Amino acid sequence: AASETAPLAIIARGVNLFALLALVGAVFFKDYLLTRSLRAVHADESRAEARWMQLAALACALLLASEIARLALQANLVADGINPQTISQVLFDSRLGTVWILRFILIALAAFLLFRFSPRASILVSVLGALLLIFLYYGGLGNEPSLASLGALVNAFIDSWNKGGALHHLLILGSPFLIFFVVAAFQDDKTRRFMIAVLLASLVFTFSLTGHSAAQGDFSLGVFVDFLHLLAVSIWVGGLFAFAWTLTPIWNALDAEKRAAWLGALVGNFSRVALVSVIVLALTGVYTSLNQIPTVAALVESLYGQTLLVKIALFALMLNLGAIHLLVLGRRFIFTRGETNLARLFAIFRALIIGEAAIGLLVIAFAGYLTLTPPARSLLAQPPSVASDNSAAPRNLILYGKPARDLNVTLTISPTLASAQEFSARITDDAGKPRSDIARVIFEFTNLEEDTGTTRVNVDAARDARFIAAGNYFPLAGMWRLQVIVRRTGVEDVAVTFPLFVGSTKTNAPNDARALELLKQSDAAMNQLKTLRATQALNDGANAVVMTRFEYQAPDRLHYEVANEGESIAILGTQYFRENGAWSTRARAEPFKFPDFNYAAFPAAVKMGRAEKIDDTATQIVRFASAQGDAQYAVWIDDAKRVRQFTMVAPAHYMLQNYFDFDAPIKIDAPIAPGISSAPSTVTKSSRLPGLITGDLQADAAIAVLIVAVGLGLRAAEKNRARKSRVIWLMVALALIGAALFLYADAINAAQYQYSNAPIDETRAAMGKSVYEENCAACHGARGRGDGALAPTLRQTPADLAQHAFHHDEIYLAAIIQRGTGAMPAFRAKLSDEEITNVIQYIRLLAR
């Protein structure tokens, strides 16, 4: 199983840190120590330059390779698979992905300046990189990219742009132009070195943004201290790598009379820099340790603290070797005479410097492991159930059902669904009080994958209205049906059904051709219907089950009632709502259409399940999974190829739907004359002028201005152009870039202002509150801040809806709810258009 502390992840993180330190340390060592020491003895710098360039190239290559490896490992950790979809999910649906894109751009900029790429070569390479990111972005939407279909690529990219993600697109499209102008503008050596230093410091800062201190905030004191700590260790340990790498070739290339003077001066200067770095490391290390390890016991007992102690011990050993260099060997090089004595002294020094560098590698390995290990602070702050994988208390699964109007069933499965040993059904009335008239509860366990029979467990005795069945009743992985039958004295039995899925939802199993064909035939049969009735039970594990009754009439009519909630009718493009006995109308986001069954359009791992009867009608179960999520499905298909029952099971909720009265007499009429009420439409579109590229005409103009600026910049980079002319062209190009960025930012701000000032239908918001509480609050929290009860258990932090509600129009928000994003499942099959409209109004009300 994928893990942050898997050996491959630790190796990738260690190589990543080594490459960063080697690159930053090598640049500092060359510019501020090596070059000056060689010039002090009037030595030739060509051999040193060539040797140093080898190290810089190796560090850049390792840094890029390790970043790509860590991105792939993170994708595997998030979604148990490495493909364009999972990589896209990490890059474009997470804060970490934004930092990663920025890091790639900084590495590219620094490399182009370090190795003196020409402007044209720089922009060519960066455009290819931008196209790769675009490929990953739209590939993550579920498309199958092909180089032979450039038009499809462009259309998919424009479509994904119109759906949001402006920051990522700005980074992707802007990075080639930024790289070009940096390379073109900073040709003189002094300015180029300064820009490289700024870029590498920024690169180090991005590593601090993904460390433990970032939990305090992106620009908190903890992140700044972590940045200083990492910068200091880069200069010292990274410089040490550069010292060891260049030492022998330069010594051999120097004249004998210059060797001692050069090395004596270099050792002294490097040791003084190392001393300053050690002081910074000590101060920042103490601050960080106090934040991450609040007690002495945590330092000794936690894995994080023990690893830190080993790292400190290795640092102390390095410090002792550094003291030998400064206080002993450095002085001896200055005063030693004779080639034999110098050779012997150099051999000792080289062995010590290589040994110190080797210890530095061990320090980096432990530091890399530290970044992947939860700090002691987080372990102390967490409840015992999530403190560690080894000592965690199991998380019970709790589900709710309502078998009758006056009965509620709370089913608790413990310790976990995967290792279920106890099933507890608590029977209460609507006030939450235990029912005293329950004679017996019967648990029925049925495997839907194959016909293994049904296991019945009768429980007569109850403790606090809890009826408990103990034992392992899920011997096989797959989808199960657990039915809880409640028997009361003098009345008929009532039952509630809980669909469950046991085992991993990840599967690479191929589709069974016979099952897939049956699914297609059922779609065709259902799409021939003129009328239909259905009942639906929704349960998200956070509240009581929601019951809804549906009536359908072809080609465009729907009538449904939500128990204890309300009633609604959809006729083509108009939605009718009954509130407090009065009807009102609203325009729908999309015209309603019936029938529109397409179960065969998106399944994965389709296979035959067991055969069973529903109300004396023989049916065949077809099982399949969602191709883009963790949802599992089952449909019951009769001999006429009609769907009798449909079940969906997801990690946080489930849905049961029963179909009946096929082509029965059903007539759905408009309750009032169609018309639009004073409330806003279901979802509001922007009134700004539409554009062809970005969806906004002003933003399109910004892109056009940016293209003109690039053309002027290319003219400025012509080799034969005079310096004065080049500066003028660059200034004009930079001014146009500024204008383009202003136009683009203004377009975004204007659009967001329009979204934030759109009226809120408070009546709809009130209706959306229950939808939000049932489907969204568990992850996003009661106030939509991303702090729900389930948030700590998710691999990706839920979005802060207060930030998103006024940054996008309602069309975009509706699309996200329907198709899902990141760790959020798609709600297209669960929520109606009306419910989505209501919940959007409630989210916007929360944001205000």
Steps between C-alpha positions, in 0.01 A plus 500: 500500500612853427651678801679826567771306686543221245867436412459644151343818639783541753763451228328750269478757779866447596621538141277805466654670805853405395448648153356823642784542750764410242364751248456790743826425680693465173385840374587673827833316528609595149387864494604601851786265596660300220529772235636754749759257639627414151521863399687581820788275384458598131414142398329383183128446562415284197555161670302610805218632277477172307501286814245723672274493194491120522371518858242767416370298204483183710315683780250653255434164336454324835276780626270478198498119501427478873223762474336299223541180705347663809210632290434148370525353852260763634255416220528133594446588866188704426336271246690168508607540140739695278340631181413839346178514702659446842797727424258767378303463822810573709627784278176687442273414792733560794706772661799269475454488123512879474827502693632225274425694181670808648799285597537362147495854360767618746723200422465569126580871542806429713626230261462722193698777668760267651581326174456813287224370274416730212160675520365298208610168650353603835159585360492181288569276799259690725220488241544122481479486880185713497343271240581201721319664792205575274503136387485391864228752582248401237609138520384513860149585382460143381589559134748286310750745346650428161766688309301428186208701634635850555153647457366283781789613721426867434126455551549306823743761628262787420214310660701436817608867505137608487425275796758671724859450606617846387803504733635174365446607142667835563802317641505252213461753220704773666804291591652485146475876459640563847794271427563669167508850645721403792753340265482787250522779755773374733800442277772674704672272750437700818125534444474138388667377820267715709194361319624143549538565873146643522356205306678240713394673822141496371541132417614428857194691626267271304644206693411678824145541368461121494664428837349444843519872585262584214219375723528838677434691175685562173668819622515429872807543719544122504530486120747791497712332770489172307613690188801645685582155637490341155696786343773474766536124458510547121791742528693285748427139401436579134819704491678207659388275212633756251827524695548121496401477132741767372788455746723240332471620134580859596791394725649296218453782247668768716868576498676352803589840645135615492334195655565568867405869481181421308381220726599675822298809408205295374485282811504803727228683308281190466533420870390850595196472272427159652522650850239764415282230346530286813388791719196555277432126501518484878260792553249393239528135600420577864197707397368231265563221751309683773207539261500142376603324825329667797628262772819315587303175507388561142864554399603164645191290432377615158651379173531862389696593813728196480580573135575861590742389774694288249510793259632733773771249595617481139502879477716514812748261339510719188558804719800334664652420161438860393683622809800285404500660154486853638727476804756244383522418131427844363789654692736215410446556128615859543819412691593160353788492253625222278308310235507169690361653819230681304400180320471317833298785654275517194431126518389537864285802420339329200411193706344718771305718255364192319411345835321817606310503169403135553364585845312784332334244273385306807364822652303564181360146509374550856372849416307355207347239726407772751300689238295184435445420869215658698651735761449423866281812525245355259498164676428665834232720346310216337251280678617144563290370210718671239828552683691224325442209271636253754310608808189649339163414646279367218239729350148359521268528200167659594201498264139610538173359374126557536296181450175667608364848570546465876816284501866590457788254475859595580734228376852491645759266346819454701793506520503583125307390196802309366537304826141506623440288810198671657176637354291715731152626407353764730125549456355838601199721435516838327599669827802272535352300790544120505195301389372257760268299275767326292470121527785400271748632246613278214825567314516362144838494320495446121797503264398673174805380306403131495233270635640388836162503670371734769613488862230584758583593857214540752563729797236512775678663793580869493713734709387864485291413192813358333474163329847355445615224265863395545705310245668516161216519249702650212729209406541622139592837352246682285154654531269376772145571608434517872129506576382583851149363562315641801228284656245660729214341689166512320621671178670393180878484476678798346848500348773739398776414252865604528718438191867460591824447312780302667856515370699730274307709247806510273486242226653439160262218417380500137133535409305180457364520144173323587434726799582815305268395218218438751559846644474654152181306430347627824586860406326448166192345663471769767536773238187367326280571804217754491444517878665370816484522878792467743588531867840604624674474837811710559733453795833683542595368843456842660123523536178305470403347167319726250208342316380630162222384269527567125260494205625532142313575178665511159639704342570775754304471826591411859308520827663419832433536872763492773362361825442781749674746267300611197375436151620600154415455132731537202360558152767549234679825596274604788515385862195536727542511878239461767586702809254551785220381275571751222664423166771707334708450186863529411702441183708180502872496422432224245168384352374182663494190282346156555595227442877546516656181639871447430638256755721345230663834416750522786556165675819312582551139610152398377406145601205275572376476856254261656149431369208568733132593506348841573126472577488159327671643190823327397793739464869483421738725693767680299785644705733780393718778636543866418783563254597825676432446868443262789128438440369145451172420323254217458191482277228234503385425141189291427427278200354798310838673546345760730680621812306407812746629756814713508755532781800728540755470782769766557738556794275761664148414382277257318185509288224245442253547216205279407318526165141387444176584311670479162281680241218531756245783456680809629416858409708793623364849440629844589343604832495865391557689177870495410685817581815618663477616859683801635774280642817448294534212254618160610857590417610840380739559215736794475365798303850597390580482129602143412840425350623231266806386700437559869125553494544871579566761228722717721711200600529408131631851432760448774620184324524689170707777661727235654558343157596842357741547792665168422549605139668822610715305744616269222606802297689635800695174526644522149878467515588797280275747677674785682487500880300825514247369249476170688428678827227711335332196344519312831351792692209521255450123520507505880253789503265299279540198729404721792198625307400142412527388862297803611229429242488135600493572874235768448289253301524246781422760768206640302357153448544414868338829602202413285478152650528628857226761450252269331179482708447200727163328507463454876196276456704265285791529745271382779405196290866440418599491866373146550665386175829652618479345846424156356761497223766764561539589868680178595802610292464876451376579852192677630624839375661372181856565615634155407511388865233229512518193720628284213757756377794358706441155349520618140822501298412840355368784717145601401467841335413812699166578336505857630789568263351321199138616522573851375794416275291308246161538341225255582545314170852405610391404853221282362745325265738424791217355711375288210831353385708519821863604535804380695379290795142624457271243332262585218144577613338490154327171576408596856374860489239645267552831322266661750696368797827619346347845447381512860832392647689759290276774640566373853878486441497860373298600806760333726780686322339833581 
